[in-house]
Amino acid sequence: MFSAKKKGLGRTKVSRRSGSFFGRFKRGFRPRIGIKIWLTALFMLVTTFAAIAAYEIVRPILVDTLDRASNRAFEQVGEQFQQTLERRDGNITLAEVRSFAAGRGLQWGFVRAEDGTQMEGIGGSLNDPWLSGAVNQAVETRQPAQDIQPVPPGSSREGQIQATYAAPITVDGEDGIAIVFNKFFTESDVENVDEAIENIDRLALIAFGLALLISGVSGYIVATIISRRISRLGLAAERLAAGNFEERIQTRVEDEVGALGATFNSMAYSLQGAFEQVEQEKERGQAILDGMTDAVIGVDRELNAVFLNPKARRLLDDSDMEFQTRLQEILAKTRYSGPVTESEAEAGDAIIEIRAAPLEDGALAILRDVTEERHIERAKAEFIANASHELKTPLSAISGYLEMLEDEPDESVRRDFMEEIRTQTKRLQDLARTLLDLSKLDANAVVFRDEEVYLEDMLHELKRDFSYTGRPMSINSESDVPPIETDSNQLHRALTILVDNAIKYSENGSPVGLELHRENGNAIVSVSDKGCGIPESEVPRIFDRFYRAQGSSRADGTGLGLALAHEITEHLGGDIHVESHPNEGSTFALTLPLEEKAPKPQIQGVGR
């Protein structure tokens, strides 16, 4: 009825791989890319952005520098002319101007800024139009000026670059005149600049490729080093998750990854301590469950048993289907209605108390065998009824005799009444004394005083004590039984109960046998009779308090005598058991530990 599921208390391995693409897509597609690829791509991407940014910044500067370099030759013309003027203190001859222009391949002339015409009669070689902006600026600012412009389309010099230099000068006292030097740069000069820029672009592309290759290789190497260390951390984490709490990370570099390794080691150490503590608590809890006298059963939501302690296994193995069905009904009920208690559920001959309570993922039941308790409760109830009857009977008799004494004039009858009152009073005293003795034994309020006791002498003493009954009693004793250390009064009380029962539950004239022998280091005292005997099914319970076996109603008793004898024997360190057959008699044997003592001294007479 109950099928136990094997639930490991360890960790459950969950596969990280999905069985289908749709399963991955449903959870969200997450491509797996290694850190080597990430870092290599990152290095190359950063290099690419850096190279592009640097090229975009540097290229305009290079182009401007080349343009400046291509125009530098003409700029030097103005600088050289200024140096010539400074050496002549601002005075220069036409021959010097002609020589200066011819040596540098320049067109030259004197130009009036006002109308933009060239002065006649001086000479000059300005055959092409000049840039008037430089002339006007020089005259206005009284400082040399130059202007460089591409030749506009449609001109015979299309594709070339024109450069004009103008310096203010005074000719024969006339101002507003500038000496102008003009030059055209050929297409080859421009192409040289463009070719230089193209060469720079090619070199930049090659440098970019090399930088990208170096950054990729560097990124891969760095990524490999980092990924190895991180992979080692991942492998250690997997081993830790698998339960290997001895796993540790050894690092030689004190960086972030090294700090992570140290943190991992601290975590592993803490987990090891915590897991060991959990294991100890688990073992302690399991030991408690295994050692419980009650059966403990835990079930899941489908009422399958997930854990059973040994007591529960034995109970379920020995129980019938009806009890297991009832247990399942209670466990199912507690899932919806809260804690449930079944005070009495029959499991064969046993009476089981079931207490069930819901759990988050199932239910828990504690099963307690209350057979003995129920029997004791019934026996107590029976005893109370019997004790009430036993107390009521002598009290009623005493009350009746006392009433009759008042009206009875015959002295002999009055004496008989008094004797009966004394008998009933003694009966009450014996009952009260037995109850008091049992309560004292339960409370350990009885002091046992050990002394040397010769058991054979005690048997003869018992025979003398019961001689008034006229019942024949035989004593059979081995001669080599040594004395024992025990409480003589309590032992005598226990044997008195056994002999009294033997006489009480056997026919008048039936003999009672007392026997003493040694066996396996123990002294055994037995009391046997030929009475009604005890049914075999009731033998295990005859030493229970308040219990009276079948046939005991034939004699007075409360069911406390054998219980008292059993309690006394246990306190003396011994044991008591019985062999009985209905209508054949019973033998009660009291076993006491035996310690070897010196033989009892014999006193011999001395002749005179």
C-alpha positions in Angstrom: 0.0 0.0 0.0 2.9 2.4 0.8 5.6 2.5 -1.8 8.8 4.2 -0.7 10.4 6.6 -3.1 14.1 6.8 -3.1 14.8 10.4 -2.4 18.5 11.2 -2.0 19.3 13.7 0.7 22.3 14.8 -1.4 22.2 17.2 -4.4 20.2 16.6 -7.6 22.1 17.1 -10.8 20.3 19.1 -13.3 21.4 19.0 -16.9 22.2 22.3 -18.5 21.6 21.0 -22.0 18.2 21.4 -23.5 16.7 18.6 -25.5 15.3 20.7 -28.3 15.8 24.0 -30.0 12.2 25.0 -29.3 12.9 24.3 -25.6 15.8 26.8 -25.7 13.8 29.3 -27.7 11.0 29.1 -25.2 13.4 29.9 -22.3 15.1 32.6 -24.3 17.9 31.8 -26.8 21.3 32.5 -25.2 24.3 31.6 -27.4 27.3 30.4 -25.6 30.5 32.3 -26.5 33.7 31.6 -24.7 35.7 34.3 -22.9 38.5 33.8 -25.4 36.3 35.0 -28.3 34.8 37.8 -26.2 38.2 39.2 -25.1 39.8 38.7 -28.5 36.9 40.5 -30.2 37.0 43.2 -27.6 40.7 43.8 -28.1 40.3 44.0 -31.9 37.2 46.2 -31.6 39.0 48.6 -29.3 42.0 48.7 -31.6 39.8 49.3 -34.6 38.0 52.2 -32.9 41.3 53.6 -31.7 42.9 53.4 -35.1 39.9 55.0 -36.9 39.8 57.8 -34.3 43.5 58.4 -34.6 43.4 58.3 -38.4 40.5 60.7 -38.5 42.3 63.1 -36.2 45.8 62.8 -37.8 44.9 62.7 -41.5 43.6 66.3 -41.7 46.7 67.5 -40.0 49.0 65.5 -42.4 47.1 66.8 -45.4 47.4 70.4 -44.1 51.1 69.9 -43.4 51.7 68.5 -46.9 49.8 71.4 -48.4 51.8 73.8 -46.4 55.0 72.0 -47.5 53.9 72.2 -51.1 53.4 75.9 -50.7 56.4 76.5 -48.6 58.6 77.2 -51.5 56.5 80.2 -52.5 56.2 81.4 -48.9 60.0 81.4 -48.8 59.9 83.9 -51.7 58.3 86.5 -49.6 60.6 85.8 -46.7 63.7 86.1 -48.9 62.4 89.3 -50.5 61.8 90.8 -47.1 65.3 89.9 -46.0 66.7 91.6 -49.2 64.7 94.8 -48.4 66.0 94.8 -44.9 69.6 94.5 -46.0 69.0 97.5 -48.4 67.1 99.5 -45.8 64.0 99.4 -47.8 65.7 100.6 -51.1 66.1 98.1 -54.0 66.9 98.7 -57.6 65.1 97.3 -60.7 68.1 95.2 -61.5 68.0 93.6 -58.1 64.3 92.9 -58.5 64.8 91.5 -62.0 67.6 89.3 -60.7 65.6 88.1 -57.7 62.6 87.1 -59.9 64.6 85.5 -62.6 66.5 83.4 -60.1 63.3 81.9 -58.8 61.2 81.7 -61.9 58.8 84.4 -60.9 56.7 86.8 -62.8 57.1 90.3 -61.4 55.9 93.9 -61.7 54.7 97.0 -60.0 50.9 97.3 -59.5 48.8 100.2 -58.5 46.2 99.0 -55.9 43.8 101.8 -56.8 43.0 100.7 -60.3 44.8 97.3 -60.3 47.0 98.2 -63.3 50.7 97.5 -63.9 53.1 100.5 -64.1 54.4 101.1 -67.6 58.0 101.8 -68.5 59.5 99.9 -65.7 59.6 96.5 -67.2 58.4 93.4 -65.5 57.1 90.1 -66.5 53.5 89.9 -65.2 52.0 88.3 -68.3 49.2 86.5 -66.4 46.6 87.9 -64.1 47.6 88.2 -60.6 45.6 87.8 -57.4 44.4 91.3 -56.5 43.4 90.3 -53.0 47.1 90.1 -52.0 47.8 93.5 -53.6 45.0 95.2 -51.9 45.8 93.7 -48.5 49.5 94.7 -48.7 48.7 98.3 -49.6 46.0 98.6 -47.0 48.0 97.1 -44.1 51.4 98.3 -45.3 52.6 94.8 -44.7 53.5 92.0 -47.2 50.7 89.7 -48.1 50.3 86.6 -50.2 47.4 84.6 -51.6 47.3 81.1 -53.1 44.3 79.9 -55.1 43.5 77.1 -57.6 43.2 78.4 -61.2 39.5 78.6 -62.1 38.2 76.2 -64.8 38.3 77.4 -68.4 41.7 79.0 -68.0 44.7 77.9 -70.0 46.3 77.1 -66.8 43.4 75.0 -65.5 44.5 72.4 -62.9 47.4 74.5 -61.6 47.7 76.6 -58.4 48.4 80.3 -58.6 50.4 82.1 -55.8 50.7 85.9 -55.6 53.1 87.8 -53.2 52.7 91.6 -52.8 54.8 93.9 -50.7 54.0 97.7 -50.4 56.6 99.9 -51.9 57.1 103.6 -52.8 58.2 104.5 -56.4 59.5 108.0 -57.0 57.5 109.2 -54.0 54.2 107.6 -55.1 52.4 105.4 -52.6 49.6 102.8 -53.1 51.9 100.7 -55.2 53.0 97.1 -54.5 55.7 95.0 -56.0 54.1 91.7 -57.0 55.6 88.3 -57.6 53.4 85.7 -59.3 53.9 82.0 -59.8 51.9 79.0 -61.1 52.5 75.5 -59.6 52.2 72.8 -62.1 50.0 69.6 -61.9 53.0 67.5 -61.1 53.5 69.6 -57.9 49.9 68.9 -56.8 50.1 65.2 -57.8 53.1 64.8 -55.5 51.1 66.0 -52.6 48.2 63.7 -53.4 50.6 60.8 -54.0 52.1 61.5 -50.6 48.7 61.4 -49.0 47.9 58.2 -50.8 51.1 56.7 -49.5 50.2 57.8 -46.0 46.8 56.1 -46.4 48.4 52.9 -47.5 50.9 52.9 -44.7 48.1 53.7 -42.2 46.1 50.7 -43.6 49.0 48.4 -43.2 49.7 49.7 -39.8 46.0 49.2 -38.9 46.2 45.6 -40.1 49.3 44.9 -38.1 47.8 46.6 -35.0 44.6 44.6 -35.5 46.6 41.3 -35.8 48.8 42.2 -32.8 45.8 43.2 -30.7 43.9 40.0 -31.7 46.9 37.8 -30.8 47.4 39.7 -27.5 43.8 39.5 -26.7 43.7 35.8 -27.4 46.8 35.2 -25.2 45.4 37.4 -22.3 42.0 35.7 -22.7 43.6 32.3 -22.6 45.4 33.1 -19.4 42.3 34.6 -17.8 40.0 31.9 -19.1 42.2 29.2 -17.7 42.1 30.7 -14.3 38.3 31.3 -14.5 37.9 27.7 -15.9 39.8 26.5 -12.9 37.3 28.4 -10.7 34.4 26.9 -12.6 35.8 23.4 -12.3 36.4 23.9 -8.6 32.8 25.3 -8.3 31.4 22.2 -10.0 33.4 19.9 -7.7 32.2 21.9 -4.8 28.6 21.6 -6.0 29.1 17.8 -6.4 30.0 17.6 -2.7 33.8 17.8 -2.7 34.2 20.3 0.0 37.9 19.7 0.2 38.4 21.6 -3.1 40.6 24.7 -2.9 42.0 27.2 -5.4 45.8 27.7 -5.5 46.7 31.1 -7.0 50.1 32.8 -7.4 48.9 36.2 -8.7 47.3 38.6 -6.2 44.8 40.2 -8.6 41.0 40.3 -8.9 40.9 36.6 -10.0 43.3 35.7 -7.2 41.0 37.6 -4.7 38.1 35.7 -6.2 40.0 32.4 -5.6 40.6 33.4 -2.0 36.9 34.2 -1.6 36.1 30.8 -3.1 38.3 29.1 -0.6 36.7 30.9 2.2 33.3 30.0 0.9 34.3 26.3 0.4 35.6 26.2 4.0 32.4 27.7 5.3 30.3 25.4 3.2 32.4 22.4 4.5 31.7 23.4 8.1 28.0 24.1 7.4 27.6 20.8 5.6 29.4 18.9 8.3 27.1 20.5 10.8 24.1 19.6 8.6 25.3 16.0 8.3 25.7 15.8 12.1 22.2 17.2 12.6 21.0 14.8 10.0 22.7 11.9 11.7 21.4 13.1 15.1 17.9 13.4 13.7 18.1 10.0 12.0 19.4 8.5 15.2 16.5 10.0 17.1 14.0 8.7 14.5 15.6 5.3 14.5 15.6 5.2 18.3 12.0 6.3 18.8 9.7 3.8 20.2 6.9 5.4 18.0 6.6 4.7 14.3 7.2 7.8 12.1 6.0 7.9 8.5 6.5 10.7 6.0 4.7 10.8 2.7 4.7 13.0 -0.4 1.7 14.6 -2.1 0.8 11.3 -3.8 0.9 9.5 -0.4 4.1 7.6 -1.3 6.3 7.0 1.7 9.5 9.1 1.5 10.9 8.0 4.9 10.2 5.4 7.5 11.9 4.7 10.7 12.6 1.0 11.7 9.6 0.9 14.0 7.3 2.1 11.1 8.8 -0.5 8.7 8.1 -3.3 11.2 4.6 -2.0 11.9 3.7 -1.8 8.2 5.2 -5.2 7.5 3.1 -6.8 10.3 -0.1 -4.9 9.7 -3.0 -5.9 7.4 -4.4 -4.1 4.4 -7.3 -2.7 6.4 -5.0 -0.8 8.7 -2.8 0.5 5.9 -5.9 1.7 4.0 -7.1 3.5 7.2 -3.7 5.1 7.6 -3.8 6.4 4.0 -7.3 7.8 4.6 -6.0 9.7 7.7 -3.0 11.0 5.8 -5.1 12.2 2.9 -7.6 13.8 5.3 -4.9 15.8 7.1 -3.7 17.3 3.8 -7.0 19.3 3.7 -8.3 19.5 7.2 -5.2 20.0 9.3 -3.9 17.8 12.1 -5.9 14.6 12.7 -5.7 12.2 15.6 -7.1 8.6 15.5 -7.0 7.4 19.1 -7.6 3.7 18.4 -6.8 2.0 15.1 -6.6 -1.8 15.1 -3.6 -3.4 13.5 -4.1 -7.1 14.1 -3.9 -7.6 17.9 -2.3 -4.2 18.4 -4.1 -0.9 19.1 -2.4 2.0 17.3 -2.8 5.7 18.0 -2.3 7.7 14.8 -1.4 11.4 14.9 -1.1 13.0 11.5 -0.1 16.5 10.4 0.2 18.2 7.0 3.6 19.2 5.6 4.4 21.6 2.8 5.0 18.8 0.3 3.2 15.9 2.0 2.2 14.7 5.4 3.7 13.2 8.6 2.2 10.5 10.8 3.4 9.3 14.2 2.0 5.9 15.1 2.2 4.8 18.7 1.4 1.3 20.0 -1.0 2.0 22.9 -2.1 -1.7 23.3 -0.4 -1.9 26.7 -1.7 1.5 27.8 -5.3 0.6 26.8 -5.0 -2.7 28.6 -3.6 -1.0 31.7 -6.4 1.6 31.5 -9.0 -1.1 31.3 -7.2 -3.0 34.1 -7.2 0.2 36.2 -10.9 0.7 35.5 -11.5 -2.9 36.4 -9.3 -2.6 39.5 -11.2 0.5 40.6 -14.4 -1.4 40.3 -12.9 -4.5 42.0 -11.3 -2.4 44.7 -14.5 -0.5 45.3 -16.2 -3.8 45.6 -13.5 -5.2 47.8 -13.6 -2.2 50.0 -17.4 -2.1 50.0 -17.8 -5.7 50.9 -15.8 -5.7 54.2 -17.1 -2.3 55.1 -20.7 -3.4 54.6 -20.0 -6.5 56.5 -18.4 -4.6 59.4 -21.3 -2.1 59.4 -23.8 -4.9 59.5 -22.1 -6.8 62.2 -21.9 -3.6 64.3 -25.6 -3.0 63.9 -26.3 -6.6 64.9 -24.0 -6.3 67.9 -26.2 -3.6 69.4 -29.2 -5.9 69.5 -27.6 -9.3 70.1 -27.8 -10.4 73.8 -26.1 -13.7 73.3 -22.4 -13.3 74.2 -21.2 -16.2 72.1 -22.8 -14.8 69.0 -21.4 -11.4 69.8 -17.9 -12.9 70.0 -18.5 -14.5 66.5 -19.5 -11.1 65.2 -16.4 -9.5 66.6 -14.2 -12.2 65.0 -15.8 -11.6 61.7 -15.2 -7.9 62.1 -11.5 -8.5 62.8 -11.3 -10.7 59.7 -12.8 -8.0 57.5 -10.7 -5.3 59.0 -7.5 -7.4 58.3 -8.7 -7.7 54.7 -8.9 -4.0 54.4 -5.5 -3.5 56.0 -3.9 -6.0 53.6 -5.4 -4.2 50.6 -4.3 -0.8 51.9 -0.8 -2.2 52.7 -0.4 -3.7 49.2 -1.4 -0.4 47.5 0.9 1.5 49.7 3.8 -0.8 49.1 3.4 -0.5 45.3 3.3 3.2 45.4 6.4 3.3 47.5 8.2 1.0 45.1 7.2 3.3 42.2 8.5 6.3 44.0 11.8 4.4 45.0 10.8 5.2 48.6 11.6 1.7 49.9 15.1 1.2 51.3 16.6 -2.2 50.6 19.1 -3.4 53.2 21.4 -6.2 52.0 22.3 -8.9 54.4 23.5 -12.5 54.3 20.4 -14.7 53.7 20.4 -18.6 53.7 17.6 -19.4 51.3 17.0 -23.0 52.7 16.4 -21.5 56.2 13.9 -19.0 54.6 12.0 -21.9 53.0 11.7 -23.7 56.3 10.5 -20.4 57.9 7.8 -20.1 55.2 6.7 -23.7 55.9 6.3 -22.8 59.6 4.4 -19.6 58.7 1.8 -21.4 56.7 1.5 -24.4 59.0 -1.8 -23.0 60.4 -3.4 -23.7 57.0 -2.9 -27.5 57.4 -1.7 -27.6 53.8 1.0 -30.2 53.2 4.2 -28.5 52.0 7.4 -30.2 50.9 10.9 -28.7 50.7 13.5 -29.9 48.1 16.9 -28.1 48.5 20.3 -28.7 47.1 23.0 -28.9 49.8 25.6 -26.7 48.0 23.6 -23.5 47.5 25.5 -20.7 49.3 23.9 -17.7 51.0 23.1 -14.6 49.0 23.3 -10.9 49.8 19.8 -9.4 49.7 17.0 -7.8 51.7 15.6 -10.6 53.9 12.3 -8.9 54.7 11.5 -8.0 51.1 12.4 -11.4 49.7 10.3 -13.1 52.4 7.4 -10.8 51.4 7.7 -11.9 47.7 7.9 -15.6 48.6 5.0 -15.2 51.0 2.8 -13.9 48.1 3.8 -16.9 45.9 3.1 -19.4 48.7 -0.2 -17.7 49.6 -1.3 -17.8 45.9 -0.3 -21.5 45.6 -2.6 -22.3 48.6 -5.4 -19.9 47.5 -5.7 -21.3 44.0 -5.4 -25.0 44.7 -7.9 -27.5 46.2 -7.9 -28.1 49.9 -5.4 -30.8 50.7 -3.4 -30.3 47.5 0.3 -30.2 48.3 2.5 -27.1 47.8 6.2 -27.7 46.8 9.1 -25.5 47.7 12.4 -26.1 45.9 15.9 -24.5 46.0 18.7 -25.2 43.5 21.5 -23.3 41.7 21.8 -22.8 38.0 24.2 -20.7 35.8 25.5 -18.7 38.8 22.0 -18.0 40.1 19.9 -19.3 43.0 16.4 -20.4 42.0 13.6 -20.6 44.4 10.4 -22.1 43.1 6.9 -22.5 44.5 4.6 -25.1 42.8 1.0 -26.1 43.2 -1.5 -28.5 41.7 -4.3 -25.9 41.3 -6.4 -24.5 38.5 -3.4 -23.3 36.4 -3.2 -20.3 34.1 -4.2 -20.2 30.4 -1.1 -19.8 28.1 -2.5 -16.6 26.5 -2.7 -14.9 29.9 0.7 -15.9 31.2 2.5 -12.8 29.8 0.1 -10.5 31.7 -0.2 -12.1 35.1 2.4 -9.8 36.6 0.6 -6.7 35.4 -1.1 -4.7 38.1 -4.8 -5.1 38.5 -4.9 -8.1 36.2 -6.7 -11.2 37.3 -6.5 -14.3 35.1 -9.3 -16.6 34.4 -10.2 -18.8 37.4 -8.9 -16.2 39.8 -12.5 -15.4 40.8 -12.6 -18.6 42.7 -10.5 -17.0 45.4 -10.3 -13.6 47.0 -7.8 -11.2 45.5 -7.3 -7.9 43.8 -4.7 -8.7 41.1 -1.9 -6.9 43.0 -0.1 -9.7 44.7 2.0 -11.0 41.8 2.6 -7.4 40.6 4.0 -6.6 44.0 6.2 -9.8 44.0 7.5 -8.9 40.6 8.4 -5.4 41.6 10.2 -6.6 44.7 12.1 -9.2 42.7 13.3 -6.6 40.2 14.5 -4.3 43.0 16.4 -7.2 44.4 18.2 -7.6 41.1 16.4 -10.9 40.2 13.7 -12.1 38.0 10.5 -14.1 38.2 8.8 -16.3 35.7 6.1 -19.0 35.6 5.2 -22.2 34.0 1.6 -23.2 34.1 -0.9 -25.5 32.5 -4.7 -25.2 33.0 -6.0 -27.7 35.6 -2.6 -29.1 36.2 -1.0 -26.4 38.4 1.6 -23.7 38.2 5.3 -23.2 39.2 6.6 -19.8 40.0 10.4 -19.5 39.9 12.3 -16.7 41.5 15.9 -16.2 40.2 18.4 -14.3 42.3 22.1 -13.6 41.5 24.4 -15.8 43.5 27.6 -14.8 45.1 29.8 -17.6 46.5 30.1 -17.4 50.3 31.8 -19.5 52.9 29.6 -22.3 54.2 27.4 -21.7 57.2 29.4 -22.4 60.4 28.2 -25.5 62.3 28.0 -25.3 66.1 29.1 -28.5 67.7 28.8 -29.5 71.3 32.0 -29.8 73.4 32.3 -32.8 75.7 33.2 -32.4 79.2 
